[in-house]
Amino acid sequence: MIGLLLALILGVTLYVAAWKVSSGLSRTVVILVVGGYVARLALSVFLRDVPLFSHGVGGDYGAYELEARMIARLWTYEHFHYVTGDELPMLGRTTLPPNLFAVVTYLNGGDSQLGSTSIVACLACMTCLNIFSLALESGASHTASTRVLATLLFLPSFLFYTSDVYKDGIVQFCVVGIAGSALRLSREFSFKHFAFAIACLAALSGTRFYLVYATAIPLVLGVLGFRSRSALRIVASITAVCLGALAFVGLTDASDIILEDANTAYESGTSREVYADAIQQGSGVDVEGSGFGEGLLYTLFAPFLWQSGSLGFQLGKIDSLIWYVTVFFAAKGALRLAKSRKSELVILLSFVVPTTLAYAAVFNNVGLTVRERLGVVMVCALIAAMGTSEKAAEQKPVEVVQNGLLKPRWSR
């Protein structure tokens, strides 16, 4: 009962959000967003019975549901609280998804796949809606923004991993939320967007912890506000960021934590056990002796059309074809932004480039790479849409003659 009620409430919320973002002028946007949400809930009914992978059916949704049940049971004996890996070691660093799903389990008195999936599906659709809104704010055409919205909503891998109790909807919501806030903050500082970005960073630390480092870079660049007219804001921001970073490192064991996280991510991605399992499933690629270049090539463009593998692996090729087109238009968009709004391009690339290079260095599983690079796909799609903008260039100070005197004036 709770699951059905939650699904309806979140569906209405999406409808209102889509209608508001489109200013009530485009039924297409509303239909796409609500349709994407309904499609995910419909897929969740039978998707677990489809043998997409070489091992048949199954996925990490089972682990999240088990952890959610354990947390909900713990709450029946103790007070309601956020359960961490210290209290329940099996959670590890991924604590937010099981705690979030545990709320649904606790209120429902048992598992509710519909309730938990509706949360993931809603966040996934909100992510795409945020990209649509960012594109419009950047001056992109409504047609281009809508195409990007439709493409991302029904991207096969994103559709699959947000149609069940996975964490990917939460991850992409946070990644795009931080990137979007960084862009908005670069134009004008807002406590609302800053607080939202910090909340997304906190959520990301309990969902896919290593992405915190990648998303912190564009956020810092956005907070610095290089597009701002105020030199005082830029100086104050740089000073505050430097002092904050020094204090954080000096007063905490942050440097040790960062080193430990890097080692954990590397060992997880390159372990021979993970590779051996991937080989059995038809998605393993051993690039250890082939150099970094081949790893980067697979990270960016695999799975390739000539590779064989499971049904899920074959469906991943549809993702790749869509991704190739996205890369083409993102490159065109980047060239155009480089001539008009360099600072915004730098903010977005500060996430795309380091994240891609990091994945190339640590992952040797094509199936995992397709899933992990979804954040890069999202941000590149935003660059592609922004590249259609007809907005003028960034404001730059120029000197004009006024009453016989040279005075600075901001122009585009």
C-alpha positions as CSV (number, residue, x, y, z in Angstrom):
1,M,0.0,0.0,0.0
2,I,2.8,2.4,0.9
3,G,4.6,1.6,-2.4
4,L,1.5,2.4,-4.5
5,L,0.9,5.6,-2.5
6,L,4.5,6.7,-2.8
7,A,4.5,6.0,-6.6
8,L,1.5,8.1,-7.1
9,I,2.8,11.0,-5.0
10,L,6.1,11.1,-6.8
11,G,4.4,10.8,-10.1
12,V,2.3,13.9,-9.4
13,T,5.5,15.7,-8.1
14,L,7.2,14.9,-11.5
15,Y,4.2,16.2,-13.4
16,V,4.1,19.5,-11.5
17,A,7.9,19.9,-11.9
18,A,7.9,19.2,-15.6
19,W,5.0,21.6,-16.1
20,K,6.8,24.3,-14.2
21,V,10.1,23.9,-15.9
22,S,8.5,24.0,-19.3
23,S,6.5,27.0,-18.2
24,G,3.3,25.2,-19.1
25,L,4.1,25.8,-22.8
26,S,5.2,22.3,-23.8
27,R,3.1,19.2,-23.3
28,T,5.9,17.2,-24.9
29,V,8.2,17.8,-22.0
30,V,5.5,16.7,-19.5
31,I,4.6,13.6,-21.5
32,L,8.3,12.6,-21.8
33,V,9.1,13.0,-18.1
34,V,5.9,11.3,-16.8
35,G,6.2,8.7,-19.6
36,G,9.8,8.0,-18.5
37,Y,8.7,7.5,-14.9
38,V,5.8,5.2,-15.8
39,A,8.0,3.2,-18.2
40,R,10.5,2.6,-15.3
41,L,7.7,1.4,-13.0
42,A,6.3,-0.9,-15.7
43,L,9.7,-2.4,-16.4
44,S,10.3,-3.1,-12.8
45,V,7.4,-5.6,-12.8
46,F,9.2,-8.1,-15.1
47,L,12.8,-7.0,-15.6
48,R,14.1,-9.2,-12.8
49,D,12.8,-12.3,-14.8
50,V,14.8,-11.4,-18.0
51,P,18.2,-13.2,-18.2
52,L,20.1,-10.2,-19.4
53,F,23.5,-11.3,-18.2
54,S,25.6,-14.4,-18.6
55,H,24.9,-15.4,-15.0
56,G,21.1,-15.2,-15.7
57,V,19.0,-12.9,-13.6
58,G,20.0,-11.0,-10.5
59,G,21.9,-7.8,-9.6
60,D,23.0,-5.7,-6.7
61,Y,19.4,-4.8,-6.0
62,G,19.2,-7.9,-3.9
63,A,22.0,-6.7,-1.6
64,Y,20.3,-3.3,-1.2
65,E,16.9,-5.0,-0.3
66,L,18.6,-7.3,2.2
67,E,20.4,-4.4,3.8
68,A,17.2,-2.4,3.9
69,R,15.4,-5.2,5.7
70,M,18.2,-5.4,8.2
71,I,18.1,-1.7,8.9
72,A,14.3,-1.7,9.2
73,R,14.5,-4.6,11.6
74,L,17.2,-2.7,13.6
75,W,14.8,0.3,13.8
76,T,12.1,-1.9,15.4
77,Y,14.5,-2.6,18.3
78,E,16.1,0.8,18.5
79,H,15.3,4.4,17.7
80,F,15.0,5.6,14.1
81,H,18.5,6.7,13.0
82,Y,20.9,6.7,10.1
83,V,22.7,3.4,10.1
84,T,26.4,3.6,9.0
85,G,29.0,1.0,8.1
86,D,30.4,1.1,11.6
87,E,27.1,-0.2,13.0
88,L,26.4,-2.6,10.1
89,P,29.7,-3.5,8.5
90,M,28.1,-5.1,5.4
91,L,27.0,-1.6,4.3
92,G,30.6,-0.5,3.7
93,R,30.7,3.0,2.3
94,T,27.4,2.8,0.4
95,T,25.0,3.7,3.2
96,L,22.5,6.1,1.7
97,P,20.6,3.8,-0.7
98,P,19.9,1.0,1.9
99,N,18.9,3.6,4.5
100,L,16.6,5.3,2.0
101,F,15.0,2.0,0.9
102,A,14.8,0.9,4.6
103,V,12.4,3.8,5.2
104,V,10.0,2.4,2.6
105,T,10.5,-1.2,4.0
106,Y,9.9,0.0,7.5
107,L,6.7,2.0,6.7
108,N,5.4,-0.9,4.5
109,G,6.1,-3.6,7.1
110,G,8.1,-5.5,4.5
111,D,9.8,-5.2,1.1
112,S,8.2,-2.8,-1.4
113,Q,9.9,-3.0,-4.8
114,L,7.4,-0.5,-6.2
115,G,8.0,2.0,-3.4
116,S,11.8,1.8,-3.6
117,T,11.9,1.8,-7.4
118,S,9.6,4.8,-7.6
119,I,12.2,6.8,-5.6
120,V,15.0,5.8,-8.0
121,A,12.8,6.4,-11.0
122,C,11.7,9.8,-9.8
123,L,15.3,10.9,-9.2
124,A,16.3,9.7,-12.6
125,C,13.6,11.7,-14.3
126,M,14.4,14.8,-12.2
127,T,18.0,14.4,-13.3
128,C,17.0,14.6,-17.0
129,L,14.6,17.5,-16.2
130,N,17.4,19.4,-14.6
131,I,19.6,19.0,-17.7
132,F,16.7,20.2,-19.8
133,S,16.3,23.3,-17.5
134,L,20.1,24.0,-17.6
135,A,20.1,23.8,-21.3
136,L,17.3,26.3,-21.6
137,E,18.9,28.6,-19.0
138,S,22.1,28.5,-21.1
139,G,20.2,29.7,-24.2
140,A,19.8,26.4,-26.0
141,S,16.9,25.9,-28.3
142,H,13.8,24.3,-27.0
143,T,14.1,21.6,-29.7
144,A,17.7,20.7,-28.9
145,S,16.9,20.6,-25.1
146,T,13.9,18.4,-25.7
147,R,15.9,16.0,-27.8
148,V,18.5,15.7,-25.1
149,L,15.8,15.1,-22.5
150,A,14.2,12.3,-24.6
151,T,17.6,10.7,-25.3
152,L,18.7,10.6,-21.7
153,L,15.3,9.5,-20.3
154,F,15.2,6.4,-22.5
155,L,19.0,5.7,-22.8
156,P,19.0,1.8,-22.4
157,S,21.5,1.5,-19.6
158,F,20.1,4.5,-17.6
159,L,16.6,3.1,-18.1
160,F,17.6,-0.3,-16.9
161,Y,19.6,0.8,-13.8
162,T,16.8,3.2,-12.7
163,S,14.0,0.7,-13.1
164,D,14.8,-1.3,-10.0
165,V,16.3,-0.9,-6.6
166,Y,19.7,0.3,-7.8
167,K,21.7,3.3,-6.7
168,D,22.3,4.8,-10.1
169,G,19.3,7.2,-10.0
170,I,20.6,8.7,-6.8
171,V,24.2,8.9,-8.2
172,Q,23.2,10.7,-11.4
173,F,20.8,13.1,-9.6
174,C,23.7,14.2,-7.3
175,V,26.3,14.4,-10.1
176,V,24.0,16.5,-12.4
177,G,22.8,18.5,-9.4
178,I,26.3,19.5,-8.4
179,A,27.3,20.3,-12.0
180,G,24.1,22.4,-12.5
181,S,24.6,24.3,-9.3
182,A,28.3,25.0,-10.3
183,L,27.1,26.5,-13.5
184,R,24.4,28.6,-11.8
185,L,26.8,29.7,-9.0
186,S,29.3,30.8,-11.6
187,R,26.7,33.2,-13.0
188,E,25.4,34.5,-9.7
189,F,26.0,33.3,-6.2
190,S,23.0,31.8,-4.5
191,F,22.8,30.2,-1.0
192,K,20.0,28.0,-2.3
193,H,22.1,26.5,-5.1
194,F,25.2,26.3,-2.8
195,A,23.3,24.4,-0.1
196,F,21.8,22.1,-2.7
197,A,25.2,21.3,-4.1
198,I,26.6,20.6,-0.6
199,A,23.6,18.3,0.1
200,C,24.3,16.4,-3.1
201,L,28.0,16.1,-2.2
202,A,27.0,14.6,1.2
203,A,24.5,12.2,-0.5
204,L,27.2,11.2,-3.0
205,S,29.7,10.4,-0.3
206,G,27.3,7.7,1.0
207,T,26.4,6.4,-2.5
208,R,29.5,6.4,-4.8
209,F,32.1,8.0,-2.6
210,Y,34.9,8.5,-5.1
211,L,32.8,10.8,-7.3
212,V,32.9,13.3,-4.5
213,Y,36.4,14.3,-5.5
214,A,35.4,14.6,-9.2
215,T,32.3,16.7,-8.6
216,A,34.0,18.9,-6.0
217,I,36.3,20.4,-8.7
218,P,33.5,22.0,-10.9
219,L,31.7,23.1,-7.7
220,V,34.8,25.0,-6.5
221,L,35.2,26.6,-9.9
222,G,31.5,27.6,-9.8
223,V,31.8,29.1,-6.3
224,L,34.9,31.1,-7.4
225,G,32.6,32.9,-9.8
226,F,35.0,33.8,-12.6
227,R,32.0,35.0,-14.7
228,S,31.0,37.4,-11.9
229,R,31.4,41.1,-12.5
230,S,32.5,41.5,-8.9
231,A,36.3,41.3,-8.5
232,L,35.7,41.3,-4.7
233,R,33.6,38.1,-4.9
234,I,36.4,36.4,-6.9
235,V,39.1,37.4,-4.4
236,A,36.9,36.5,-1.4
237,S,35.9,33.2,-2.9
238,I,39.5,32.2,-3.6
239,T,40.6,33.2,-0.1
240,A,37.7,31.3,1.5
241,V,38.3,28.1,-0.5
242,C,42.0,28.1,0.2
243,L,41.6,28.7,3.9
244,G,38.8,26.2,4.1
245,A,40.9,23.5,2.3
246,L,43.9,24.2,4.5
247,A,41.8,24.0,7.7
248,F,40.1,20.8,6.5
249,V,43.4,19.1,5.7
250,G,45.1,20.4,8.8
251,L,42.4,19.7,11.4
252,T,41.2,16.3,10.0
253,D,42.8,13.1,8.6
254,A,41.5,14.1,5.1
255,S,44.7,13.3,3.3
256,D,44.8,9.8,4.7
257,I,41.1,9.3,3.8
258,I,41.7,10.5,0.2
259,L,44.7,8.1,-0.2
260,E,42.7,5.2,1.2
261,D,39.7,6.0,-1.1
262,A,42.0,6.1,-4.1
263,N,43.5,2.7,-3.2
264,T,40.1,1.2,-2.6
265,A,38.7,2.3,-5.9
266,Y,41.8,1.2,-7.8
267,E,41.9,-2.3,-6.1
268,S,38.2,-2.7,-6.7
269,G,38.4,-1.9,-10.4
270,T,41.6,-3.8,-11.2
271,S,41.3,-6.9,-8.9
272,R,41.8,-10.2,-10.7
273,E,38.7,-11.6,-9.1
274,V,36.5,-8.8,-10.6
275,Y,38.3,-9.4,-14.0
276,A,37.8,-13.2,-13.9
277,D,34.1,-12.7,-13.1
278,A,33.8,-10.2,-15.9
279,I,35.5,-12.6,-18.4
280,Q,32.9,-15.3,-17.5
281,Q,30.1,-12.8,-18.2
282,G,31.6,-11.8,-21.5
283,S,32.4,-8.2,-20.5
284,G,36.0,-8.4,-19.2
285,V,38.8,-6.7,-21.0
286,D,42.4,-7.2,-19.9
287,V,44.2,-3.9,-20.8
288,E,47.0,-4.2,-18.2
289,G,49.7,-4.9,-20.7
290,S,48.4,-2.7,-23.5
291,G,49.0,0.7,-22.0
292,F,46.8,3.5,-20.9
293,G,45.7,4.4,-24.4
294,E,43.7,1.1,-24.9
295,G,42.1,1.5,-21.5
296,L,41.0,5.0,-22.4
297,L,39.6,3.8,-25.7
298,Y,37.5,1.1,-24.0
299,T,36.4,3.5,-21.3
300,L,35.2,6.0,-23.9
301,F,33.7,3.8,-26.6
302,A,33.1,0.1,-25.5
303,P,31.3,-2.1,-26.1
304,F,32.2,-2.3,-29.7
305,L,29.9,-3.7,-32.4
306,W,32.1,-6.7,-33.1
307,Q,32.3,-7.9,-29.5
308,S,30.3,-10.9,-28.3
309,G,28.6,-11.3,-24.9
310,S,25.4,-11.6,-23.0
311,L,22.0,-10.0,-24.0
312,G,22.7,-7.1,-21.7
313,F,26.1,-6.7,-23.4
314,Q,24.4,-6.6,-26.8
315,L,21.9,-4.0,-25.6
316,G,24.9,-2.0,-24.4
317,K,25.9,-1.5,-28.0
318,I,22.7,0.6,-28.5
319,D,24.1,2.8,-25.7
320,S,27.4,3.0,-27.4
321,L,25.8,4.2,-30.7
322,I,23.8,6.8,-28.9
323,W,27.0,7.8,-27.0
324,Y,29.0,8.2,-30.3
325,V,26.4,10.7,-31.6
326,T,26.4,12.5,-28.2
327,V,30.2,12.8,-28.3
328,F,30.1,14.3,-31.8
329,F,27.6,16.9,-30.9
330,A,29.3,17.5,-27.5
331,A,32.6,18.2,-29.4
332,K,30.8,20.7,-31.6
333,G,29.2,22.3,-28.6
334,A,32.5,22.5,-26.8
335,L,34.1,24.3,-29.8
336,R,31.3,26.8,-29.8
337,L,31.4,27.3,-26.1
338,A,35.1,27.8,-26.2
339,K,34.6,30.8,-28.4
340,S,31.8,32.3,-26.3
341,R,31.7,31.0,-22.7
342,K,35.0,29.5,-21.8
343,S,34.4,29.5,-18.0
344,E,31.2,27.4,-18.2
345,L,33.0,24.9,-20.6
346,V,35.9,24.6,-18.1
347,I,33.5,23.9,-15.3
348,L,31.9,21.0,-17.1
349,L,35.1,19.6,-18.5
350,S,36.7,19.7,-15.1
351,F,34.3,16.8,-14.3
352,V,34.4,15.0,-17.6
353,V,38.1,14.8,-18.2
354,P,39.4,13.7,-14.8
355,T,36.5,11.2,-14.3
356,T,37.2,9.7,-17.7
357,L,40.9,9.4,-17.1
358,A,40.3,7.9,-13.7
359,Y,38.0,5.3,-15.1
360,A,40.4,4.4,-17.8
361,A,43.1,3.8,-15.2
362,V,41.1,1.5,-12.9
363,F,38.3,-0.4,-14.7
364,N,38.7,-3.4,-16.9
365,N,35.1,-4.5,-17.1
366,V,33.1,-3.1,-20.1
367,G,29.7,-3.7,-18.4
368,L,30.8,-1.8,-15.3
369,T,32.3,1.0,-17.4
370,V,29.0,1.5,-19.3
371,R,27.3,1.9,-16.0
372,E,30.0,4.1,-14.4
373,R,30.3,6.5,-17.3
374,L,26.7,7.5,-17.2
375,G,27.6,10.7,-15.3
376,V,30.1,11.6,-18.1
377,V,27.3,10.9,-20.7
378,M,24.9,13.2,-18.8
379,V,27.3,16.1,-18.7
380,C,28.4,15.7,-22.3
381,A,24.8,15.7,-23.4
382,L,24.4,19.0,-21.5
383,I,27.5,20.4,-23.4
384,A,25.9,19.3,-26.7
385,A,22.7,21.1,-25.9
386,M,24.4,24.3,-24.6
387,G,26.4,24.3,-27.9
388,T,23.2,25.2,-29.7
389,S,22.8,28.4,-27.7
390,E,22.5,31.7,-29.5
391,K,23.4,33.6,-26.4
392,A,26.2,36.2,-26.7
393,A,29.7,35.6,-25.3
394,E,30.8,36.1,-21.7
395,Q,31.0,39.6,-20.4
396,K,34.4,41.1,-20.6
397,P,35.6,44.5,-19.4
398,V,36.4,46.9,-22.3
399,E,37.3,50.5,-22.2
400,V,35.1,53.1,-23.8
401,V,35.5,56.8,-24.2
402,Q,33.0,58.8,-22.2
403,N,33.2,62.6,-21.8
404,G,36.8,62.4,-23.0
405,L,37.8,59.8,-20.4
406,L,38.5,56.1,-20.6
407,K,36.1,54.2,-18.4
408,P,35.6,50.4,-18.0
409,R,32.4,49.0,-19.2
410,W,31.1,45.4,-19.3
411,S,30.1,44.1,-22.7
412,R,29.6,40.7,-24.3
